[in-house]
Amino acid sequence: MTIRPHSDPVSGGRHPSIVDRIAAATTPRVPFSVEFYPPRDEAAEDRLWRAAEVFSELGAAFVSVTYGAGGSTRDRTVRVVERVVRETDLVPIAHLTAVEHPVSELREMIESYGRAGVSNILALRGDPPGDPLGEWTPHPEGLLYAEQLVRLIHEAGDFHVGVASFPEGHYRARDLDHDTDVLVSKLRAGAEYSITQMFWDVDDYLRLRDRVVAADPEQGAKPVIPGLMPVTSLRQVRRMVELSGCALPDDLAARLQTAAGDGPEENRAAVREVGIEFATQLCERLIAEGAPCLHFNTLNFSRATQEVLANLSMAPAPGVAGGVVLN
């Protein structure tokens, strides 16, 4: 069965592709986008939709909604995406991973997204549940590579597909050349763009972009969207770095540790100040280097991202924009 996503209830047509969306964005300087997690409880649900209201008012180009390892947030992911389509003017990207799913379940999930009105899917092989850095074992009736998932989505329906990329190289890749080959294969399979894992060194992003262009100029012309996260907690960012396999630069780690202090509880206000300043400087250089969009991992909060956008003269400072609900 081929699924054609429903019409966008706001515009009266299908959601545009992410490539078209960022090309048409009117946000000052460069488009921005955000990432949400499916909420686990009522309080988290309320926080997510407050953030969605803020980012809608600020003109986010799109919002991506993550999908837990092994489909652990499957129903919640679909529910969040459905509500984004039904109740907001945000353009959603639904994540989909191959972990612990037979092909039949993946087809069902693609159909669910189509029925929800989704036009854009991010195809990810995904991490093993429990230990993201552990041994990756495909389902006996599943897929081994994200490239196969890209092709499956295109076979199953009329969707726009993106993939992940890794400025420092995926931790499972043999080397950077191997990592580049994998990304190029995903793009050749029909992915229209990639969103990077969060990173802290712009040079890593630029080298990734250059490697793809050198390997295949046609695929290298596709957008590489940088994934970013303003640091607001040292403990939190250390955990995320541990789970992702990316490196926190020594100088940034030292600045954050100094800001956190030596007490039993970190000085969150001081850590936040360092994190916002660093994220702003990172974004300034990315804009200067021609990044097509800035994609923020928000952890379902809006304030830190809005502060960075305000520093970039891309949004009002928190508390200034009339009618915007802040958290």
Salt bridges, closest charged atoms under 4 A:
ASP8 OD1 - HIS15 NE2 3.61
GLU35 OE1 - HIS295 NE2 3.54
GLU45 OE2 - ARG79 NH1 3.02
GLU45 OE2 - ARG83 NH1 3.65
GLU87 OE1 - ARG83 NE 2.96
GLU87 OE2 - ARG86 NH2 3.31
GLU105 OE1 - HIS101 ND1 2.78
GLU108 OE1 - ARG74 NH2 3.80
GLU111 OE1 - ARG115 NH1 3.91
GLU147 OE2 - ARG151 NH2 3.21
ASP158 OD2 - ARG4 NH1 2.67
ASP158 OD2 - ARG14 NH1 3.79
GLU192 OE2 - HIS160 ND1 2.98
ASP203 OD1 - ARG285 NH2 2.74
ASP204 OD1 - ARG207 NH2 2.91
ASP216 OD2 - ARG188 NE 2.80
GLU242 OE2 - ARG239 NH1 3.23
GLU266 OE2 - ARG235 NH1 3.63
GLU277 OE1 - ARG255 NH2 3.12
GLU284 OE1 - ARG29 NH2 2.91
GLU289 OE2 - ARG285 NE 3.80
GLU307 OE2 - ARG272 NH2 3.32
GLU307 OE2 - ARG303 NE 3.34
